[in-house]
Amino acid sequence: MDIGIRVSTFGIYNNIMAFLTPSDFRKQSIKYLKDFKTFAKKSVSVAES
């Protein structure tokens, strides 16, 4: 039950941030997506580079 509360709180936080700062939220999401694609294709972590 505790984990469900954390997950729903995280979702609410994301929704609030997306509403308040849509361009910043979008830019950060795109950055995470690019980093993940690099990791998936090349197995290179962003933290290592």
ABEGO torsion letter per residue (X at the ends): XAAAAAAAAAAAAAAAAAAABAAAAAAAAAAAAAAAAAAAAAGBBAAAX
